[in-house]
Amino acid sequence: MPPGEAIPAQQSESTRLLAPDEPAPFFEHNGDGASPFLLVCDHAGNRLPKMLGTLGVAAADLTRHVAWDVGIAPTARSLAEALDAPLIMSTYSRLLIDCNRNPEVASSMPKVSEVTTVPGNENITPDEAGVRVREIFAPYHEAIARRLDQRQSAGRTTVLIALHSFTPVFGGIPRPWHCGVLYNRYSDLALALQRLLQDDPQLVVGNNEPYSVTDDTDYTIPVHGERRGIPHVAIEIRHDLIETEAGQQQWAALLARLLPKAAGV
């Protein structure tokens, strides 16, 4: 499924993934915020549906970065409050389905994440995969699209900010960056934000580091940012810097101060 195409509604209705008493697949905070910024978190939650248990993953691993972006949800909430911006966050773990991947790529429902095997993702049938798309992935992205449509219809300027966190060490190699700005085809906002962040000599800021945005490895920026032609950037924060409330507040305050300058709003 190329980025931007409609999500197919071809899954069997024979099995529902989420029980009626389980949380919705996304959470919206401050939906009527007056800010031009729309904040999204693709990997905010680490829940798994009760019917799938732990997907065979150890409980300790479900608190690690393989399951979610550590520290990003409270950081995003604080930033949303500081900017008076709407925020949309995923509820369920990326081990179930990655809300920042095209559902047709292998990493959408990974059998191995980093070095952690995910037994519950082996031998998934097309119907089982379809249920995850229909009940988790699609509602999250429909919520983002709906909010963007509403803002466009109202003639409101919108700047899309995708918030993520990353591990301090990957593959045994320490990562030097405190944060990174990520982009694909359109770099204006990302590079403007990078320049402002680099005014602090203590910050090491990655330019498309530790990741970069591509059509194969990302969904939110290509679909909701690039295809709509609105300003956008993905921001990665090293998660050891936002594991505490103090760190979360510090980074939220920094971004709340710099993002309007970078976007010129």
C-alpha positions as CSV (number, residue, x, y, z in Angstrom):
1,M,0.0,0.0,0.0
2,P,1.8,3.2,-1.1
3,P,1.8,6.0,1.4
4,G,-1.3,8.1,1.2
5,E,-3.6,5.5,-0.2
6,A,-6.8,4.5,1.6
7,I,-6.4,1.7,4.2
8,P,-8.3,-1.3,2.8
9,A,-11.5,-2.4,4.5
10,Q,-11.2,-6.0,3.6
11,Q,-10.6,-7.7,7.0
12,S,-12.9,-10.4,8.4
13,E,-15.3,-9.3,11.1
14,S,-15.2,-12.7,12.8
15,T,-12.7,-11.6,15.5
16,R,-12.5,-8.4,17.3
17,L,-9.1,-7.5,18.8
18,L,-10.1,-5.0,21.5
19,A,-12.6,-5.9,24.2
20,P,-15.4,-3.3,24.9
21,D,-13.7,-2.4,28.2
22,E,-10.2,-1.8,26.7
23,P,-8.9,1.7,25.9
24,A,-9.4,3.2,22.4
25,P,-6.5,2.9,20.0
26,F,-5.6,6.6,20.3
27,F,-5.9,9.4,22.8
28,E,-6.6,13.0,21.9
29,H,-5.6,15.8,24.3
30,N,-6.5,19.5,24.0
31,G,-8.2,18.9,20.7
32,D,-9.4,22.4,20.3
33,G,-6.1,24.0,21.1
34,A,-5.5,27.4,19.4
35,S,-1.9,26.7,18.3
36,P,-1.0,26.2,14.7
37,F,0.9,23.1,15.8
38,L,-0.6,19.6,15.7
39,L,1.5,17.2,17.8
40,V,1.4,13.4,17.2
41,C,3.1,10.5,18.9
42,D,3.1,7.2,17.0
43,H,4.7,5.2,19.7
44,A,3.3,6.8,22.9
45,G,1.8,3.6,24.4
46,N,2.9,0.1,25.4
47,R,-0.5,-1.6,26.0
48,L,-1.4,-4.9,24.4
49,P,-4.9,-6.2,23.9
50,K,-5.9,-8.7,26.5
51,M,-6.7,-11.4,24.0
52,L,-3.1,-11.5,22.8
53,G,-1.5,-11.5,26.2
54,T,2.1,-10.3,26.0
55,L,2.8,-11.6,22.5
56,G,5.3,-14.0,24.2
57,V,7.5,-11.0,25.2
58,A,8.9,-10.8,28.7
59,A,7.2,-8.2,31.0
60,A,10.5,-6.3,31.4
61,D,10.8,-6.0,27.6
62,L,7.4,-4.3,27.4
63,T,8.8,-1.4,29.4
64,R,11.8,-1.0,27.1
65,H,12.2,1.0,23.9
66,V,11.3,-2.0,21.8
67,A,7.7,-1.6,23.0
68,W,7.3,2.2,23.0
69,D,9.1,5.5,22.9
70,V,10.1,5.9,26.5
71,G,9.3,9.3,28.1
72,I,7.7,10.8,25.0
73,A,4.0,10.7,26.1
74,P,4.4,13.0,29.2
75,T,6.9,15.2,27.3
76,A,4.3,15.6,24.5
77,R,1.5,16.4,27.0
78,S,3.6,19.1,28.6
79,L,4.5,20.5,25.2
80,A,0.9,20.5,24.1
81,E,0.0,22.5,27.2
82,A,2.8,25.0,26.7
83,L,1.8,25.6,23.1
84,D,-2.0,25.2,23.5
85,A,-1.7,22.6,20.8
86,P,-3.8,19.5,20.0
87,L,-2.1,16.2,20.6
88,I,-2.9,12.8,19.2
89,M,-1.1,9.7,20.7
90,S,-1.2,6.0,20.0
91,T,-2.3,3.8,22.9
92,Y,-1.0,0.4,21.9
93,S,2.6,-1.0,21.6
94,R,4.5,-0.9,18.3
95,L,5.1,-4.6,18.9
96,L,1.4,-5.1,18.1
97,I,1.5,-2.9,15.0
98,D,3.8,0.0,14.3
99,C,1.7,3.2,13.7
100,N,4.6,4.7,11.9
101,R,5.0,2.0,9.2
102,N,3.1,1.1,6.1
103,P,1.1,-2.0,7.3
104,E,2.5,-3.9,4.3
105,V,6.2,-3.7,5.2
106,A,7.7,-6.5,7.4
107,S,8.6,-4.1,10.2
108,S,4.9,-3.2,10.7
109,M,4.4,-6.3,12.9
110,P,8.0,-7.3,13.7
111,K,9.0,-10.9,14.5
112,V,12.2,-9.5,16.0
113,S,12.6,-5.9,17.4
114,E,16.2,-5.1,17.9
115,V,17.3,-8.3,19.6
116,T,13.9,-9.1,21.2
117,T,11.9,-11.9,19.5
118,V,8.1,-11.5,19.3
119,P,6.6,-15.0,19.2
120,G,3.1,-13.6,18.9
121,N,4.0,-12.0,15.6
122,E,5.1,-15.3,14.0
123,N,2.7,-16.9,11.5
124,I,0.1,-14.1,11.6
125,T,-2.6,-14.8,9.1
126,P,-3.9,-12.1,6.7
127,D,-7.1,-11.9,8.7
128,E,-5.2,-11.4,12.0
129,A,-3.0,-8.8,10.4
130,G,-6.1,-7.1,9.0
131,V,-7.8,-6.9,12.4
132,R,-4.7,-5.1,13.8
133,V,-4.8,-2.6,10.9
134,R,-8.5,-2.0,11.3
135,E,-8.7,-1.7,15.0
136,I,-5.3,0.0,15.9
137,F,-3.6,1.5,12.9
138,A,-6.5,2.9,11.0
139,P,-8.3,4.7,13.8
140,Y,-5.1,6.5,14.9
141,H,-4.4,7.8,11.4
142,E,-8.0,8.6,10.7
143,A,-8.0,10.8,13.9
144,I,-4.9,12.7,12.6
145,A,-6.5,13.0,9.1
146,R,-9.8,14.2,10.6
147,R,-8.1,16.8,12.7
148,L,-6.1,18.1,9.7
149,D,-9.2,18.2,7.5
150,Q,-11.1,20.2,10.2
151,R,-8.3,22.7,10.4
152,Q,-8.0,23.0,6.6
153,S,-11.7,23.5,6.3
154,A,-11.5,26.3,8.9
155,G,-8.6,27.9,7.1
156,R,-6.2,27.4,10.0
157,T,-2.5,27.2,9.5
158,T,-1.2,23.8,10.6
159,V,2.4,22.7,11.4
160,L,2.8,18.9,12.0
161,I,5.2,17.8,14.7
162,A,5.8,14.1,15.1
163,L,7.5,13.3,18.5
164,H,9.7,10.3,19.2
165,S,12.4,9.2,21.6
166,F,15.5,7.0,20.9
167,T,17.8,4.8,23.0
168,P,21.1,6.2,24.3
169,V,22.9,3.0,23.1
170,F,22.1,0.9,20.0
171,G,24.0,-2.3,19.1
172,G,26.4,-1.6,21.9
173,I,27.4,1.8,20.4
174,P,26.6,5.0,22.4
175,R,24.7,7.6,20.5
176,P,26.1,11.1,20.9
177,W,23.0,13.1,20.0
178,H,20.8,14.6,22.6
179,C,18.1,15.0,19.9
180,G,17.6,14.9,16.2
181,V,15.5,16.5,13.5
182,L,14.2,14.2,10.9
183,Y,12.8,14.8,7.4
184,N,12.5,13.4,3.9
185,R,11.6,15.6,0.9
186,Y,11.1,18.9,2.7
187,S,13.7,20.1,5.1
188,D,12.9,23.7,5.8
189,L,11.4,23.4,9.2
190,A,13.7,20.7,10.4
191,L,16.8,22.7,9.5
192,A,15.5,25.9,11.0
193,L,14.8,24.0,14.2
194,Q,18.3,22.4,14.1
195,R,19.9,25.8,13.8
196,L,18.1,27.1,16.9
197,L,18.8,24.0,18.9
198,Q,22.5,24.3,18.0
199,D,22.6,27.7,19.6
200,D,23.0,25.8,22.8
201,P,26.7,24.6,22.7
202,Q,25.9,21.8,25.1
203,L,23.4,20.2,22.7
204,V,24.5,17.6,20.1
205,V,21.8,17.8,17.5
206,G,21.4,15.2,14.7
207,N,20.5,16.1,11.2
208,N,18.5,13.0,10.1
209,E,20.2,11.2,13.0
210,P,19.8,8.7,14.6
211,Y,17.2,8.0,11.9
212,S,15.9,9.6,8.7
213,V,12.4,9.7,7.3
214,T,11.7,7.5,4.3
215,D,8.5,6.0,2.6
216,D,9.6,2.5,3.7
217,T,10.4,3.3,7.4
218,D,7.8,6.0,8.1
219,Y,4.2,6.7,7.5
220,T,3.1,9.7,9.5
221,I,5.4,12.4,7.9
222,P,5.1,11.1,4.3
223,V,1.3,10.8,4.4
224,H,0.1,13.6,6.7
225,G,2.9,16.0,6.2
226,E,4.4,15.6,2.7
227,R,1.3,14.7,0.8
228,R,-0.7,17.5,2.3
229,G,2.1,20.0,1.7
230,I,2.1,21.3,5.2
231,P,5.2,22.2,7.3
232,H,6.4,19.3,9.3
233,V,9.3,17.8,11.2
234,A,9.9,14.6,13.2
235,I,11.8,15.2,16.5
236,E,13.7,12.5,18.3
237,I,14.8,13.0,21.9
238,R,17.3,10.6,23.6
239,H,15.1,8.9,26.1
240,D,17.5,9.0,29.1
241,L,16.9,12.8,29.0
242,I,13.2,12.5,29.4
243,E,12.8,9.6,31.8
244,T,12.1,11.9,34.7
245,E,9.4,14.6,35.1
246,A,12.1,17.2,35.4
247,G,13.6,16.2,32.0
248,Q,10.2,16.0,30.4
249,Q,9.4,19.5,31.5
250,Q,12.8,20.8,30.4
251,W,12.5,19.5,26.9
252,A,8.9,20.5,26.6
253,A,9.8,24.1,27.6
254,L,12.7,24.2,25.2
255,L,10.6,23.0,22.2
256,A,7.8,25.3,23.2
257,R,10.2,28.2,23.0
258,L,12.0,27.2,19.7
259,L,9.2,25.7,17.5
260,P,7.3,28.9,17.0
261,K,10.6,30.6,16.0
262,A,11.5,27.8,13.6
263,A,8.1,27.7,12.0
264,G,7.7,31.5,11.9
265,V,4.3,31.4,13.6
